[in-house]
Amino acid sequence: MSNHLPRPKTEDRRPKTQNPMKKITIAIDGFSSTGKSTVAKHLAKHLGYTYVDSGAMYRAVTWYAMKHHFIDKDHFDIDALVSHLDDIHISFVFNKDVGFAEVYLNDENIENQIRTLEVSSFVSRVAEISEVRSQLVKQQQKLGKGKGVVMDGRDIGSVVFPDAELKLFLTASPENRAQRRYDELIKKGDIVLYDDVLKNVQERDYIDSHREDSPLVKAEDAIEIDNSDMTKDEQFQIILELVNKTLK
């Protein structure tokens, strides 16, 4: 039986969440720029769950490495970064003005700094390091210990929460994802070229899928959703229907 899902009919009405007393873990994995964080934030807010952006945690470590000159386009001092892992404290603080939790590194808000193309160009290399992954997976598992959590990333359903009640795997064409990322960066005022963004997406796909430690894979029991031609609302309705089925 295929795990691919059809697009919803236009007349579908948004379903209400079933069994609000029951709490589950929702793992959302997928390639970069598939909108994992956007839908995860929306879903967590709708359900009253905790949202954890695991990718932001890897970006925070990358930002730390960049600030301390452990990594740039010409070198990567892995030993130096690993030796400083105990000095890296990541937290999420809810900002009511924006409606979601922002990322803090050692009590400094770095939400905007970690979303740049420069950080994106290094984050997959940092995420390859076994010591980094081990450190962050422990933190992620602790954050989701009490259920009622929506977490997105690359290895949430396969490594962090292999027993999650609902696992999703989001995908879309590289060109489609690059356009989304490009539009997002331009809207923020960044000066970037579409070709550079596409190259970054393709490079991250390769590194994420081929790294030795916890590569990006679709968990056997994950439901794959290709959102190339879906609106955000269409995708949200599909996922909410899956949540309702899981909660019954």
Secondary structure, 3 states (H helix, E strand, C coil): CCCCCCCCCCCCCCCCCCCCCCCCEEEEEECCCCCHHHHHHHHHHHHCCEEEEHHHHHHHHHHHHHHCCCECCCCECHHHHHHCHHHCCEEEEEECCCCEEEEEECCEECCCHHHCHHHHHHHHHHHCCHHHHHHHHHHHHHHCCCCCEEEEECCHHHHHCCCCCEEEEEECCHHHHHHHHHHHHHHHCCCCCHHHHHHHHHHHHHHHHHCCCCCCCCCCCCEEEECCCCCHHHHHHHHHHHHHHHHC
